Amino acid sequence: MDTFGIHRPRNVDWKRAAGFLYGDWGTSKAYVIGVAFSSGYAVGHYQALQIIVSVCALTALVAYNYVIVCKHFPDGGGVYSAARNQSRFLAVMGALLLVANFTVTAAMSGWAAMSYFRVPETQIGWATMGLILVIGSINYFGPKHSGSFALYLALPMVVVVLIIMALSLPHLSTANLEPAHPKFSANWLAFVGMILALSGVEAIANLTGVMKLDPGTTMENPRVAKTARKAIAPVAVEVVLGTTLLAWAMLSLPKELEPLLQHRWEDMLSVLGEQYGIRALGAGFGTTFGIIVGIVVGGLLLSAVNTAVAALIGLCYMLARDGEMPKPFTKLNFYGVPRLPLAISVALPILVVAFSNNLESLMGLYAIGVVGAITVNLGSCTFNKTLDLRWAERAVMGVTFLVLLCVELTVAKTKPDALFFACCVLGVGLALRNYAQRRAGLRTLTVSEEVAAHVAPESVPDFQFNLSPGQTILVAARGLTPVLGFALEEARLRGGTLYVLYVKELAVALPGPIENTGRPRWQDDKLAAGIMYRMLELGGKNEVSVVPVFVISENPAATILDLSATLGVDMLILGASHRRRLTSLLKGDVVTEVAKDLPENIQLIIHG
């Protein structure tokens, strides 16, 4: 693969990566300061600032550790990738804890969004379940460009937070603040109960494989340390300072407003916008600004639901592709979305909401998943002797790992609902894994170290076999050429889905995106229709699932690359070019352009 210069495209810059991260971390303010005041967790309401500062310090520490993780895993450093270097089983455990985390994130973000939209308390549960169902229906048509929604909402969220902070600065006071609780156990339980803003770092770690390289590095020796640091640092600073200042602003409001803060803790940012808007510019402005805050924060929370559902779909599909989940999980619909993972990603959050009474009960389920996944990741990196960590980096990572391990054990001990939920996810996930491996003919055996050394994957690093059924193939053709017959044979032998792509090249640049002209139909193109009808007929006769794909494009090579990555195909088949030398010189060769940037995990076959 390296011989031909085939690499995964790296087109995510630090700004876009920071936007993805802020979509998770930025929403934490929407409920963490409210729950700190409402619940108390055995400490007084006005003792909460010290606990919030401690949580923010841990958030900053985790952010620093994940800068290191991203530095050493430039091709993807999420818990599944990092832990797999230590143990495949441990990696699956970490991935299943992420499943629990994404499930609760979707449910919790949806519930909080309904609170900010002022849905009546008696209807919030039903409204949240309906919201998740709608978002799942949207994801049925594919997640393409859905991540951009969070980016567009991140800026208004930052502006709203800055305005609230500016309005509250003249009123900040320590008069209401109370000393910390004298008992360490009470403070520790409060600290554990407020850890609600960590899952975004796992998402940013998984993005390193598509981040733009640092200046001076190459695809053969990738490095994204600077890109990751520039993405994580500003978001971490905003989250830490913003959450701390907003919590202080909440505790600086007059104590006679305590009943209001208790009643509306679920949309605390709206309350802060209203109250400080009233003090600055009057009742009319305060009421209006509070509504605007609710709309902006609620919108970003809706985006967080969509991100969690999409991430859950991708995680389930990745596990199935890797043989850790049943192969039916890899079956795609017409739009390239895995059917069963989509159903699971909608059903799980709805089920969690159905059995929850309020937002606080959902928050109780949150920490055990995300903290568990991050603990597995940092622990795997700490004890991975092959990682070139400086002693100070390894020490900081080890301390963070121990703190998070204590948090995880505390959650398991003090929150039986969270422990039961995590055990259910792990139990069902491991049962499905065992079923998938048995179906594939795999068995777990215990052998001596000497025997394991002879059959270890490291002994044959240059050979990666993929003989499992259910693989997907994309074939691009301009006519009824032999390459189509070859692709059909491969799809039948591999028991997989065959995507037949016809790219109608547009040689005229239009003033605007091509999508604005309406979705093209292959039935309306005479040549494409002839190819598709014939391939559908042959596919039916040979028991091969054929999916027609018709695209109008000014750049066929870029379109083929985009569709290969979007559909997540295992194999791309192209016909040999028959262009004359002058045409190839002027227009370039599609095969060469595709081979240059095709992701490494997709096989490329050139048929001639």
ABEGO torsion letter per residue (X at the ends): XAAAGBBBBBABBAAAAAAAAAAAAAAAAAAAAAAAAAAGGGBBAAAAAAAAAAAAAAAAAAAAAAAAAAAABAAEABAAAAAAAABAAAAAAAAAAAAAAAAAAAAAAAAAAAAAAGBBAAAAAAAAAAAAAAAAAAAAAEABGAAAAAAAAAAAAAAAAAAAAAAAAAABBAAABBBBBABAAAAAAAAAAABABAAAAAAAAAAAAABBBBBGBBAABBBAAAAAAAAAAAAAAAAAAAAAAAAAAAAABBAAAAAAAAAAAABAAAAAAAAAAAAAAEAAAAAAAAAAAAAAAAAAAAAAAAAAAAAAAAAAAAAAAAGABBAAAABBBAAGBBAAAAAAAAAAAAAAAAABABAAAAAAAAAAAAAAAAAAAAAAAAABAABBBBAAAAAAAAAAAAAAAAAAAAAAAABAAAAAAAAAAAAAAAAAAAAAAAAAGBBBBBBBAAAAAAABAAABAABBBBABBGBBBBBBBABBBAAAAAAAAAAAAAGBBBBBBBBBBBABBBBEBAAAAEBBBAAABAAAAAAAAAAAAAAAAAGBBBBBBBBBBABAAAAAAAAAAAAGBABBBBBBBABBAAAAAAAEBAAAAAAAABBAABBBBBBX
